[in-house]
Amino acid sequence: MIPLAQTRPPFSPSPSPSFPPSVLAASQEGLAEVLATLAEAVDAAGAARRPAGPIPAGAPADVLAAAAETLGPAELPAEGLGAKAALQLLATVLLEQGIDLSHPRAAAHLQAPSLSVAVAADTLAAAGNASLDTYDSGPSGIAVERWLIGALIRLAGLGERADGVLTPGGSLSNLMGLLLARDAAALRRGIDARREGVAALPGPVVFCSELAHFSTHRACAALGLGEAAVHPVPVDGRRRMRPEALAAALAELGPDRTPIAVVATAGTTDFGSIDPLPEIAEIASGHGMWMHVDAAYGFGALFSDRLADRLAGLELADSVTLDLHKIGWQPAAASVLLVSDTTAFTSLDREVAYLNPVDDSEAGFDGLLGRSLQTTRRPDAVKAAATLLTYGREGLGRMVDVCHDLARHAERRILAEPELELVAPAELTTVVFRYRTADPRRSDELNGALRRRLLESGAALIGRTEVEQRVCLKFTLLNPTATTDDIDGLVDTVLDAGRTCERLIEEGAA
C-alpha cells in the first residue's frame, strides 16, 4: 500500500487574492466605499426624467418596455459594468419608471414611504448580512430583535410571559398565528398536529369578520384546515364584527366541530374599522378558543394618545399581527407576531445538529430558530429599532395624528363636493368614496375608468375597492409630510379626472 502522504501533490501557495477587501460591505472600508459610490451614482442619475406625479405616465406596457430598454438585454454580461455604472443604471430605472411614495398624491395602498433613518439602519443591517437562526450567525441582530420585541410587548400591554418574532409580512404573521392556534386546539383533543397532521382533527372552524383580510383564508388553506373552515361573522353599521353573531355561531357548533380560533381585525384594509376586542376576547375565553388579532394596519394607532384607546382589549389576545411597514414607516417588510405566552412557540421547536445542538443551547449559544418558520432570517429589527430610538412614541404618535388629520380633512372635503359620495369615514387613515354619475347605471364603469385614467396620466395614485357590490375609490393617507393643501389638490385631481371620464363615456354612448 502506498502511504497516503506519497499520493498527495506537493503543496504550493495559492495566488494572492485578486479582489480588495473593499468589495465586501462588512468591512469598514467596503461599506464606506459602496455608500460613496451610491451617492455618486444617484447624483449622476439626477438628470433622469422623474415623473411629475407619484408614478410614471403612460400605458403599463410602455412604462415596462422603457425600463427594459434602459436595462438592456436580459443576459448576464461577460464583463461587469463596475459598481458606479451598475448603480447609476439601476438608479435611472428606479427614478424614471419607479413609484414615489413620498409624493403627496400617492394614496393608493397601505404602502408607506420609508423613514430615512430606517433606510440607513437597514443598510447597516444588510452590510453585516447576519442571520437570526443561531447565535454564531449574528448575536447583535438577536439582541436587537429581543429589544424590539420587548418594546412592542409593553406597547401592546401583553404580560410578562409574552414573546414574539419578526416575519416577512402580515400574511405570514397571520399564518403563524393560526398555526399556533391550530396546534393548541389539536392538543386539547389529544392530537399532535405537528407529527400526525390535521386529518384527525374533526371539523375545524376559524371565525373572523366578513371583512377580515384574505390572508385568513389563505392561511387555513396552507395549514390543511381548508378555506371552507373559515366562518365569516357579520359586521355592524361601523363595519365591526358583531359579538352576538359570533356567540350565536359558536352555540350552533356540534361536537363534531373543532373551533380553532377567532380572528379579530384591528384595522380593516379598506375602512380601518376595529372589531370590539374586549367582547370578542370574553367569548373566545368562554369557549377555550384562541383569539388572534390581525392588527397589521391598526397596531400603529398605539403610538398616538388620540387613537390608542381604540385598541382597548388587544392585551387580551393570544397572538397579534402587526406591520411596521404600514403605520411605522419602515422599508418592507417589517411584520411581527406577538404571543401572550412564549410556550406557544413550542410547536416550532427544532433541534438541528449543525445549528442548535443541545449542549450549545444549554451553554447559551442559542438563536431564534424555534420561533420562526424560516431558517436564515435577516435582522429586520435593526431598522425598526432605529426608528423607535430616533422618534420615540411621541414622535411616531405625531406622525400618526398628522395622517389621521389628513384623512379627516379628506372626509370633510368629499362631503362638501356634490360630485362625490362618502362611503366610509376616516377611522384611521383611509377614506372610501365614489364619484357620482348622472346615470347611476354607469357609476361602476366611471369609477373604474377614473382610477385608471389617473394611473395612466401619472397624476395620482388612489385605491379601488368594492363595497356592497359597488366600485369605490379610496384614499390611504400615510405621508406625514403631506398637508391639507395637498389633500385639496388630490381631491381636485380626482374631480377633474371624473369629469373627463364622464364626458368621454357620454360621448361614447352617443
C-alpha positions in Angstrom: 0.0 0.0 0.0 1.3 3.4 -0.9 1.4 5.8 2.1 -1.2 8.5 1.8 1.4 11.2 2.1 3.1 10.0 -1.1 -0.1 10.3 -3.1 -0.6 14.0 -2.4 0.8 16.5 -4.8 3.4 18.9 -3.4 1.9 21.9 -1.6 2.2 25.2 -3.4 0.9 28.5 -2.0 -2.3 30.0 -3.5 -2.0 33.2 -5.5 -2.8 36.4 -3.8 -6.4 37.4 -3.7 -7.4 39.4 -6.8 -10.1 41.4 -5.0 -9.5 44.1 -2.4 -11.3 44.0 1.0 -13.5 46.9 -0.1 -15.6 44.7 -2.3 -17.2 43.3 0.9 -19.7 45.6 2.6 -19.0 44.1 6.0 -15.6 45.7 6.1 -15.5 49.3 7.2 -13.8 50.5 4.0 -16.2 48.4 1.9 -19.3 50.0 3.4 -17.8 53.5 3.2 -16.8 52.9 -0.5 -20.2 51.5 -1.6 -22.1 54.3 0.1 -19.9 56.9 -1.6 -20.3 55.1 -4.9 -24.1 55.0 -4.4 -24.2 58.7 -3.7 -22.2 59.4 -6.9 -24.5 57.2 -8.9 -27.6 58.9 -7.6 -26.1 62.3 -8.4 -25.2 61.1 -11.9 -28.7 59.8 -12.3 -30.1 63.1 -11.1 -30.8 64.2 -14.7 -33.2 61.2 -15.1 -36.7 62.2 -16.2 -38.5 61.8 -12.9 -42.3 61.5 -13.1 -44.2 64.7 -12.3 -46.6 62.6 -10.2 -46.2 59.6 -8.0 -46.0 57.1 -10.8 -44.7 57.4 -14.4 -47.2 58.4 -17.1 -48.1 56.0 -19.9 -49.7 52.7 -20.6 -48.3 49.9 -18.4 -46.8 48.1 -21.4 -45.0 51.3 -22.4 -43.6 52.0 -19.0 -42.3 48.5 -18.5 -40.8 48.5 -22.0 -39.0 51.7 -21.3 -37.5 50.2 -18.1 -36.4 47.1 -20.0 -34.8 49.2 -22.8 -32.7 51.1 -20.2 -31.6 47.8 -18.6 -30.6 46.3 -21.9 -30.7 42.6 -22.9 -31.8 40.2 -20.2 -28.5 38.3 -20.2 -25.5 38.1 -17.9 -22.7 40.3 -19.2 -19.4 38.7 -19.7 -17.6 41.7 -18.2 -19.2 43.7 -15.4 -20.0 47.4 -15.7 -18.4 48.3 -12.4 -20.2 49.4 -9.3 -20.8 53.1 -10.2 -22.1 52.3 -13.7 -24.4 49.5 -12.4 -25.8 51.6 -9.6 -26.3 54.6 -11.9 -28.2 52.4 -14.4 -30.5 51.0 -11.7 -31.0 54.4 -10.1 -32.1 55.7 -13.5 -34.6 52.9 -13.9 -35.9 53.3 -10.4 -36.2 57.1 -10.8 -37.7 57.2 -14.2 -40.1 54.2 -14.0 -40.5 53.9 -10.3 -43.1 54.9 -7.7 -42.6 57.9 -5.4 -44.4 57.1 -2.2 -43.3 60.4 -0.7 -45.3 62.3 -3.3 -48.4 63.9 -1.7 -50.7 62.4 -4.3 -49.6 58.8 -3.6 -52.6 57.4 -1.7 -53.4 54.0 -3.1 -52.4 51.3 -0.7 -51.2 50.6 2.9 -47.7 51.2 1.4 -46.0 53.9 3.5 -43.0 56.0 2.4 -39.9 54.8 4.3 -38.3 57.0 7.0 -34.7 58.0 6.2 -33.3 56.7 9.4 -34.9 53.3 8.8 -33.3 53.0 5.4 -29.9 54.0 6.8 -30.2 51.4 9.6 -31.4 48.8 7.1 -28.3 49.4 5.0 -26.1 48.7 8.1 -28.0 45.5 8.8 -27.7 44.4 5.1 -23.9 45.1 5.2 -23.4 42.7 8.1 -25.6 40.1 6.5 -26.3 38.4 9.8 -28.9 35.8 10.3 -31.0 35.2 13.5 -31.3 31.5 13.5 -28.2 30.8 15.5 -26.1 32.8 17.9 -23.0 32.4 15.8 -24.8 33.8 12.8 -25.4 37.2 14.4 -25.5 37.8 18.1 -26.1 41.6 17.8 -29.1 41.0 15.5 -30.6 38.7 18.0 -30.1 41.2 20.8 -31.7 44.0 18.7 -34.7 41.8 17.9 -35.2 40.8 21.5 -35.1 44.5 22.5 -37.7 45.4 19.8 -40.0 42.6 20.7 -39.8 43.6 24.4 -40.7 47.2 23.5 -43.6 46.2 21.3 -44.9 43.8 24.0 -45.0 46.6 26.5 -46.7 48.9 24.0 -49.4 46.3 23.4 -49.9 45.7 27.1 -49.1 42.0 27.0 -47.9 40.2 30.1 -44.5 39.0 31.4 -44.8 35.7 29.6 -45.3 37.3 26.2 -42.9 36.8 23.3 -42.7 37.5 19.6 -40.8 37.2 16.3 -40.4 39.2 13.1 -41.8 37.8 9.9 -41.7 38.6 6.2 -45.1 40.2 6.2 -48.6 40.4 7.8 -49.9 37.4 5.8 -47.0 35.3 7.2 -47.7 36.6 10.7 -51.3 35.6 10.4 -50.3 32.2 9.1 -48.1 31.6 12.1 -50.7 32.9 14.5 -53.2 30.4 13.1 -50.6 27.6 13.0 -50.1 28.1 16.8 -53.8 28.2 17.3 -54.3 25.0 15.3 -51.7 23.1 17.2 -53.2 24.3 20.6 -56.7 23.3 19.5 -55.4 19.9 18.4 -53.6 19.3 21.7 -56.8 19.9 23.6 -58.1 16.9 21.7 -55.0 14.9 22.4 -53.7 15.3 18.8 -50.1 16.3 18.0 -50.8 18.1 14.7 -47.1 18.7 14.0 -46.4 15.0 13.9 -49.8 13.5 13.0 -51.2 16.2 10.7 -54.7 17.5 10.8 -56.7 14.6 9.3 -57.7 13.5 12.8 -58.9 17.0 13.7 -62.7 16.9 13.2 -64.5 19.8 11.5 -62.0 22.7 12.1 -63.6 26.1 12.2 -61.9 29.6 12.2 -64.2 32.6 12.9 -63.4 36.0 11.5 -65.2 39.2 10.4 -66.7 39.1 7.0 -64.3 42.0 6.3 -61.2 40.1 7.5 -58.1 40.1 5.3 -58.0 37.4 2.7 -54.8 36.0 4.3 -57.0 34.3 6.9 -58.4 32.1 4.1 -55.0 31.5 2.6 -53.6 30.5 5.9 -56.3 28.0 6.5 -55.7 26.5 3.1 -51.9 26.3 3.7 -52.4 24.7 7.2 -54.6 21.9 5.9 -57.7 23.2 7.5 -59.2 24.3 4.2 -60.7 27.6 3.2 -64.1 26.0 4.0 -63.1 26.1 7.6 -63.4 29.9 7.6 -66.8 31.1 9.1 -67.4 34.8 8.3 -69.2 36.7 11.0 -71.5 39.6 10.1 -70.4 43.2 10.9 -72.4 46.1 12.3 -73.0 49.5 10.8 -69.4 50.6 11.8 -68.1 47.5 9.9 -67.0 45.8 13.1 -67.6 42.1 14.0 -70.9 41.6 15.9 -70.1 39.7 19.1 -73.6 38.4 19.5 -73.3 36.9 16.0 -70.1 35.2 17.0 -71.6 33.8 20.1 -74.6 32.5 18.2 -72.3 30.8 15.6 -70.3 29.1 18.4 -73.5 28.0 20.1 -74.6 26.2 16.9 -71.4 24.1 16.7 -71.8 20.4 17.3 -69.4 18.1 19.0 -68.1 17.1 15.6 -66.6 20.5 15.0 -63.4 21.9 16.4 -63.2 25.7 17.0 -59.6 26.6 16.2 -59.6 30.4 16.7 -61.4 33.6 16.3 -59.5 36.2 14.2 -60.4 39.8 15.2 -59.3 42.6 13.0 -57.9 45.8 14.4 -57.9 48.0 11.3 -59.6 46.5 8.2 -57.8 47.2 5.0 -60.5 49.4 3.4 -62.1 51.0 6.4 -59.7 50.9 9.3 -62.5 49.5 11.4 -61.6 47.8 14.7 -63.6 44.9 16.0 -64.8 45.1 19.6 -61.8 43.3 21.1 -62.9 43.0 24.8 -66.2 41.4 23.9 -64.6 39.0 21.4 -61.9 38.1 23.9 -64.6 37.2 26.6 -66.5 35.0 24.1 -63.3 33.2 23.0 -62.1 32.7 26.6 -65.5 31.2 27.5 -65.1 28.6 24.8 -61.5 27.9 25.5 -60.6 29.2 22.0 -57.6 31.1 20.7 -58.0 34.8 19.9 -55.7 36.1 17.2 -55.8 39.8 16.4 -54.8 40.9 12.9 -53.6 44.4 13.8 -51.3 44.7 10.8 -52.8 48.1 10.0 -54.2 49.3 13.3 -51.4 48.5 15.7 -49.6 51.8 14.9 -52.5 53.6 16.5 -50.9 52.7 19.8 -48.3 55.3 19.1 -51.0 58.0 19.3 -52.6 59.2 22.5 -55.6 60.2 20.5 -56.2 56.8 18.9 -54.6 54.3 21.3 -57.8 53.6 23.2 -59.4 52.3 20.0 -57.3 49.1 20.5 -58.5 48.5 24.0 -58.6 44.8 24.6 -55.6 44.0 22.5 -53.8 42.9 25.6 -56.3 40.0 25.9 -55.2 38.4 22.7 -53.3 35.1 22.4 -51.5 36.3 19.3 -51.2 39.6 17.5 -50.1 40.5 14.0 -48.6 44.0 13.4 -46.9 45.6 10.4 -44.4 48.3 11.0 -44.1 48.8 7.2 -47.6 50.3 7.4 -48.1 52.7 10.3 -44.5 52.6 11.3 -43.0 53.9 8.0 -40.4 51.0 7.6 -39.0 49.6 4.4 -40.9 46.4 3.7 -41.0 44.0 5.2 -41.2 44.6 8.9 -44.0 42.5 10.3 -44.2 41.0 13.8 -46.1 38.2 15.5 -46.6 38.7 19.3 -47.9 35.9 21.5 -49.2 36.2 25.1 -47.2 33.1 26.2 -43.8 32.1 25.0 -44.7 28.4 25.3 -46.9 28.9 22.3 -43.8 28.6 20.1 -43.2 25.0 21.3 -44.6 23.5 18.1 -41.9 25.4 16.2 -39.0 24.0 18.2 -36.4 22.2 16.2 -33.1 20.7 17.3 -30.6 20.5 14.3 -27.1 19.2 14.9 -25.4 21.8 12.7 -27.4 24.7 14.1 -28.5 24.4 17.7 -27.2 21.2 19.4 -28.5 20.8 23.0 -25.1 21.3 24.7 -24.6 24.6 22.8 -28.1 25.8 23.7 -27.6 24.9 27.3 -24.4 26.9 27.3 -26.2 30.0 26.0 -25.2 29.7 22.4 -28.7 29.7 21.1 -30.6 31.7 18.4 -34.2 32.2 17.4 -34.7 29.2 15.1 -37.5 27.9 17.3 -39.7 31.0 16.9 -39.9 31.1 13.1 -40.8 29.1 10.0 -37.7 30.5 8.5 -34.1 29.4 9.0 -31.9 32.1 7.5 -33.6 35.4 8.6 -32.2 38.9 8.1 -32.1 41.3 11.1 -35.1 43.4 10.0 -35.5 44.6 13.6 -32.5 46.9 13.2 -34.4 49.4 11.0 -37.4 49.3 13.3 -35.3 49.7 16.5 -33.5 52.7 14.9 -36.9 54.3 14.2 -38.2 53.8 17.8 -35.0 55.1 19.3 -34.9 58.1 17.0 -38.5 59.3 17.4 -39.9 57.6 20.5 -43.6 57.0 21.0 -44.4 60.7 20.9 -42.6 61.4 17.6 -44.3 58.5 15.9 -47.6 59.4 17.6 -47.4 62.9 16.0 -46.9 61.2 12.6 -50.0 59.0 13.2 -52.0 62.1 14.2 -50.9 64.0 11.1 -52.1 61.2 8.8 -55.4 60.9 10.7 -55.9 64.6 10.4 -55.3 64.4 6.7 -57.9 61.6 6.4 -60.4 63.6 8.4 -59.8 66.6 6.1 -60.3 64.4 3.0 -63.6 63.2 4.5 -64.8 66.8 5.0 -63.8 67.8 1.6 -65.6 64.8 0.0 -68.7 65.6 1.9 -68.5 69.2 0.6 -68.3 68.1 -3.1 -71.7 67.4 -4.8 -69.9 65.2 -7.3 -68.5 62.9 -4.6 -70.2 60.5 -2.2 -68.6 59.5 1.1 -69.0 55.7 1.5 -66.9 55.2 4.7 -65.5 57.9 7.0 -62.0 58.0 8.4 -61.4 55.6 11.3 -57.7 55.6 11.0 -56.1 56.9 7.7 -58.3 55.6 5.0 -61.4 57.2 3.3 -63.7 55.4 0.9 -65.8 57.3 -1.6 -67.3 57.3 -5.1 -67.7 59.8 -7.9 -71.4 60.4 -8.6 -72.6 60.0 -12.1 -75.6 61.5 -13.9 -76.5 57.9 -15.0 -76.2 55.6 -11.9 -76.0 52.6 -14.2 -72.6 53.8 -15.4 -71.3 54.6 -11.9 -69.1 51.4 -11.6 -67.8 51.9 -15.1 -66.9 55.5 -14.5 -65.2 55.0 -11.1 -63.0 52.2 -12.5 -62.1 54.3 -15.5 -61.4 57.3 -13.3 -58.7 55.5 -11.3 -57.1 54.0 -14.5 -57.0 57.5 -16.0 -55.1 58.8 -13.0 -52.7 55.9 -13.2 -52.0 56.3 -16.9 -51.6 60.1 -16.6 -49.3 59.6 -13.6 -51.2 62.4 -11.8 -52.2 60.5 -8.7 -52.3 57.1 -7.1 -55.6 56.2 -5.4 -57.0 52.9 -4.3 -60.0 51.0 -5.6 -62.3 48.5 -3.7 -65.8 47.2 -3.8 -68.4 48.0 -1.1 -71.8 46.3 -1.3 -71.1 45.3 -4.9 -70.3 48.9 -5.9 -66.9 50.0 -7.3 -65.5 52.6 -4.9 -62.4 54.7 -4.7 -60.1 55.0 -1.6 -57.5 57.4 -0.2 -54.9 55.7 2.0 -53.0 58.5 3.6 -49.7 57.6 5.2 -47.5 60.5 4.3 -46.7 62.6 7.5 -45.1 65.3 5.4 -48.3 66.0 3.3 -50.5 69.0 4.1 -54.2 69.8 3.8 -53.4 71.8 0.7 -52.0 68.6 -0.8 -55.2 66.7 0.0 -57.3 69.5 -1.6 -55.1 69.1 -4.7 -55.6 65.4 -4.7 -59.4 65.8 -4.5 -59.3 68.4 -7.3 -57.3 65.9 -9.4 -59.9 63.3 -8.8 -62.7 65.6 -9.7 -61.0 66.7 -13.0 -60.5 63.1 -14.0 -64.1 62.2 -13.1 -65.5 65.0 -15.2 -63.3 64.0 -18.1 -64.3 60.3 -17.8 -68.0 61.2 -17.6 -67.7 63.3 -20.8 -65.9 60.5 -22.6 -68.4 57.9 -21.5 -71.3 60.1 -22.6 -69.7 60.7 -26.0 -69.1 57.0 -26.4 -72.7 56.2 -25.6 -73.9 58.9 -28.1 
